[in-house]
Amino acid sequence: MDRPTALARAAEQLDSGAFLTDLARRVALPTESADPAREPVLREYLTAEMVPWVERLGFTARVVENPVSPRHPFLVARRVEDPALPTVLTYGHGDVQPAHPEQWRAGLDPWRIVVEGDRWYGRGVADNKGQHSVNLTALEQVLAVRGGRLGYNVTLLLDMGEEFGSPGLDEVCALLRDELAADLLIGSDGPRVAAGRPTVFLGSRGSVNLTLSVRARGEAHHSGNWGGVLSNPATVLANALATLVDGHGRLLVDALRPAGVPASVREALADVPVDQGPDSPVIDPSWGEPGLTPSERLFGWNTLEVLAMTAGDPDAPVNAIPPSARAHCQLRFVVGTDAASVADVVRDHLAAAGFGAVEVTQDHAMAATRLDPDDPWVPWTLASMQRTTGARPALLPNLGGSLPNHAFAHVLGLPTVWVPHSYPGCAQHAPDEHLPVGLVRESLQVMAGLWWDLAELAPAWPPSHP
């Protein structure tokens, strides 16, 4: 009974094809949470696929109804060796983004894993069916080597609405606070900093989606007959946006800017370059906040992006002043920004700048979170991963994107450690989503090492400072 055996068994699940068989079965279920017609499939993923699988590992599992969005249920599964022992909570999501199969290249099918060289293609292989499958498969092998005893308890929470904004997750965590009580969260979602570098992140940037709209009148009017005497909503909106973010991507509203990049964050990011692998876009070095490195701009700063905008019919323009214009924007922000105040800040800023005609509505918000990099769980996790891989892992104080870590960090009050099993070029949310086989193999071993080392540490887990 030793650690190398557990790691070897985890890798063998990939080499034998057993892991691919399990993942292919899960990918075949079209769990698109944005489509109301998929509700039966979302439930099938839990009841027919995941409940029997985790019960084999000694979990007691049940489907929990969502108090906010009934078509997006949860799975709560608990493996309790002794209530007095420490507990780790692990999280994943079984839903996926809409697949749009017509956009995938020839020979690929989002609901069937296609193996091409060293890549697996299919919707959910990276986000997130592959990731929670890695964690559970690694746990299974550690349990086998340790004779079915870990010396700690494990709780699994699977979310079937994460790609729909995780409605009800905060509420379920609050309602089941005792059932979900734990000493640590280890979750897996999002990408590594690069395919070949194991990564730990401690939270995520928050996000607020805003719609900015201008409606001047009910109909369009001829630009020759009325140009110069009727306001143009598109022009008004373009100039309003220019007061929020400049032509080089710099955020101009002081109330939406961070106070600075903390020293601990800057230190952690010093050896974390922005991924420039063959599947990643080339970064624009002069874009964003001056004086910061690309990594600090991506992971340690706030950014406002215009996601889409329209006025009139761009595909069939006519010689008319459009009656309205609309822009969908998103603020990504780090800890210290109040998500609840963002819409009011933007609204007040635009009014003071003379753009009171711009209507601001908030569509979605997710809080920013970050575990202190000095928390004792951080060096412990990094040491375990380095012991497994022989390489120094990357430490991100927070992910550049957003995920619902608020439920764990703030509602449950847990230290949150995320170990992702994908990479920036995996095309998650897009056509041709894929994972490199070598990354999967290494991830299975990384997770087997973490599960094993938790057992060696138990029951004397360190106190934390979430």
Summary of the structure (lengths in Angstrom):
residues: 466
radius of gyration: 23.7
end to end distance: 33.3
largest distance: 85.4
contacts: 1566
relative contact order: 0.19
helix: 34%
strand: 22%
